[in-house]
Amino acid sequence: MIKLGTQNISALRLGGQEIKKAYLGETLVLGAEKKPSRLPEGYTEVEYVHVDAQSGFDTGVQGVDYYGTQIMMDIEAETYSGSARQYIIYKASWLYVNTYYRLLFWRESETTLKDWHYTASAITRTASISNKRLTIGIDFKAGNFIVGDTMFPLTRTNTYTYPSEKNSIYLFSGTFTSQYESVPCKLYSAQIKHRGSTLTRDFVPCINPSGVVGLYDLVGAKFYGNAGTGTLTAGPAV
């Protein structure tokens, strides 16, 4: 949109002919084609969603296939504060052969990352994820979790699959107490590959037609709002 003083100009004509494009120097100021939205009508795609310590997303993805499950997020975390375990990926315990198993990946201090998805004790890794945009996640097929360009081996891998497991995988925390919360961050995107490395979730930060901030899954064509008690804040519109 260009202006004459404070007045918006939506069209230009030369004689009776409408001018389709106008440039100021080499800059296109009128007639630029708007990028088609990949979201349904009424949704606004935003650059990121800010997740606070009391917010998280229930992805609805159930079970874990240790041959194929991959959970990847593009985030920029804030500096660690407090003393709580800050989850990056969370899955509630479930019962299998009388033993409780967990799928967890968390930050315990500014420079401490841990994972625990089996009965083995978690291993401490020294790495900071604060104030820098990183790809971060878990790749069970490769047997590691990823922090930017660094790959750390998982505490323990196994070959079990859980096709009847009903508890969902969460992005960030799925439970909130004084000891457990989410890692506060900007979330730019997230993908989950599940059961044979098929893309199951492809999340885009957005605002839905009702003005609610959350994620839209391009695969399942479904909106996911806050599963926690905190506040999600939208970044600038794309």
C-alpha positions, 0 to 999 in steps of 0.5 A: 500500500502506498500513500499520498500524505496520510491517504492510502492509495489502492489503485493508480490509473493512467488515462483509463488504464489501471496501473498494475504495478508501481515502483519507488526506485527498485522497490515494488510499492503497489501490486505486490502479490500476497503470499497465499496462506497455507492456513484455512480462511480466518486463521492468521499465521504468525512468526512464532508463539511465545510459550510461558512456563505454565503452557504446553500443547497436547499433540494427541500423538499416542504411543512411541515407536522407537524405530520411527518416532521423531519430535523436532522443534524450532525454538528460542528459549529464554534464560533459565530461572527458578529451580523447576524442571523445565520440560521441552518434550513430555509424556506421562508415565504409562504401564507396560509389563508392570513397569512405568516408562516415561518419555521426557526431555528437559532442562534442569539448569541453565547448562543442564539437559537431561532425557529419560524415556526408560527405567534407566537413570537420566544422564546429564549433558552440559549445553545451553539453549538460551537466547539462540534459535535452535532446532531441538528434539528427539530422534529415536530411530537415530538414538539421540536428541538434537540441540542445534548442530550437536547430537547427544545419545539418548539415555537408553534406547530399546525396540519396544513399540506401544500401539495401544498406549493412550497418553499423548506426547506433549510439546513442553510440559503436560503437568504443572507444579512448583517442581515441573513447568515448561521451558519459556520460549518462542516456538517457530515450528514443530513436526512429529514423525511417528510409526515408520517416520510418517509425518504426523504433525506439522505445526504452524504458529497462528491465531484462530478465527476466534482470536485464540493463539495456538498451533495449526496442524497442516497434516490433520487440519486441526487447531491446537490451543493451550493445554496448560494454565498459562498464556500463549502470546502471538508473535508478528503476523507473517 
